[in-house]
Amino acid sequence: MKKVKIAYLISTGLISALMLMSAGMYFLNNQMVSETFEGLGYPSYIIYPLGIAKILGIIAIWSNISQSLKEWAYAGFFFDLLLAFFAHIMIGDGESTPAMLGTVLLLISYYSWTKLRTVQS
């Protein structure tokens, strides 16, 4: 069970860092992110709400306030990463690797969290 906990902590830490860096770019480098979003076909007005949602998602995943809130955060990150991956694939800019890596880390984090949750119950 120790290996599962280590996998959870590492994968959750890495996905949190990825989402935090992404949210930070949304706020600190908004002009570049706006151009990227428009190039991907997304409206630029969703940048700030998405950045806030990513920060709240990180808080929800690390806190144990509510299991259903944590599930929603995982689902939100999954859809965010999945849409990012396919948007980059569709325009062919070669920038899909971070989204693919993030999806793998997210799935490892979620799977290990569910394993730990069933052991603790």
C-alpha positions in Angstrom: 0.0 0.0 0.0 3.0 2.3 0.5 3.7 2.2 -3.2 0.2 3.3 -4.0 0.5 6.2 -1.6 3.8 7.2 -3.1 2.3 7.0 -6.6 -0.7 9.1 -5.4 1.5 11.8 -3.9 3.9 12.1 -6.8 1.3 12.1 -9.5 -1.0 14.4 -7.6 1.9 16.8 -6.9 3.0 16.8 -10.6 -0.6 17.3 -11.9 -1.0 20.1 -9.3 2.2 21.8 -10.5 1.1 21.5 -14.1 -2.3 23.0 -13.4 -0.8 25.7 -11.1 1.7 26.7 -13.8 -1.1 26.8 -16.4 -3.3 29.0 -14.2 -0.4 31.2 -13.4 0.2 31.8 -17.1 -3.5 32.6 -17.6 -3.2 35.5 -15.1 0.4 36.6 -15.7 0.8 36.2 -19.4 -2.8 36.8 -20.6 -1.9 38.3 -24.0 0.0 35.2 -25.1 -2.6 32.9 -23.7 -5.4 34.8 -25.5 -3.6 34.4 -28.8 -3.1 30.7 -28.2 -6.7 30.2 -27.2 -8.0 32.0 -30.3 -5.6 30.0 -32.4 -7.1 26.8 -30.9 -10.6 28.1 -31.6 -11.6 28.9 -28.0 -12.9 32.2 -26.9 -10.5 34.3 -24.8 -13.1 35.3 -22.3 -12.9 31.9 -20.6 -9.2 32.3 -19.6 -9.8 33.9 -16.2 -12.7 31.6 -15.1 -10.7 28.6 -16.3 -7.7 29.8 -14.3 -9.8 30.2 -11.2 -11.4 26.8 -11.7 -7.9 25.2 -12.0 -6.8 26.8 -8.6 -10.1 25.7 -7.0 -9.6 22.2 -8.5 -6.2 21.9 -6.9 -7.6 22.9 -3.6 -10.4 20.4 -3.9 -8.1 17.5 -4.8 -5.7 18.2 -1.9 -8.3 18.8 0.7 -10.6 16.2 2.1 -13.6 18.5 2.4 -15.9 16.3 0.2 -15.3 13.2 -1.9 -17.8 14.3 -4.4 -16.1 17.7 -4.8 -12.8 15.8 -5.3 -14.5 13.7 -8.0 -15.8 16.8 -9.8 -12.3 18.3 -9.7 -10.8 15.2 -11.2 -13.5 15.2 -13.9 -13.0 18.9 -14.6 -9.2 18.4 -15.0 -9.8 15.3 -17.2 -12.1 17.2 -19.6 -9.8 20.2 -19.6 -6.8 18.1 -20.5 -8.7 16.0 -23.0 -10.0 19.1 -24.8 -6.5 20.7 -24.8 -5.0 17.5 -26.2 -7.4 17.2 -29.1 -7.3 21.0 -29.8 -3.6 20.8 -30.3 -3.9 17.6 -32.4 -6.5 19.2 -34.6 -4.4 22.3 -35.4 -1.2 20.3 -35.7 1.0 22.6 -33.7 2.9 19.7 -31.9 2.0 21.0 -28.5 -0.2 18.1 -27.4 2.5 16.4 -25.2 1.9 18.3 -22.0 -1.8 17.6 -22.2 -1.2 13.9 -22.8 1.3 13.7 -20.0 -1.1 15.6 -17.7 -3.9 13.1 -18.6 -1.7 10.2 -17.7 -0.6 11.8 -14.4 -4.3 12.6 -13.6 -5.4 9.0 -14.3 -2.6 7.7 -12.0 -3.6 10.2 -9.3 -7.2 9.3 -9.5 -6.7 5.5 -9.7 -4.3 5.6 -6.7 -6.7 7.8 -4.7 -9.5 5.4 -5.3 -7.3 2.5 -4.2 -6.3 4.3 -1.0 -9.9 5.3 -0.3 -11.1 1.7 -0.5 -8.4 0.5 1.9 -9.2 3.3 4.4 -12.9 2.4 4.4 
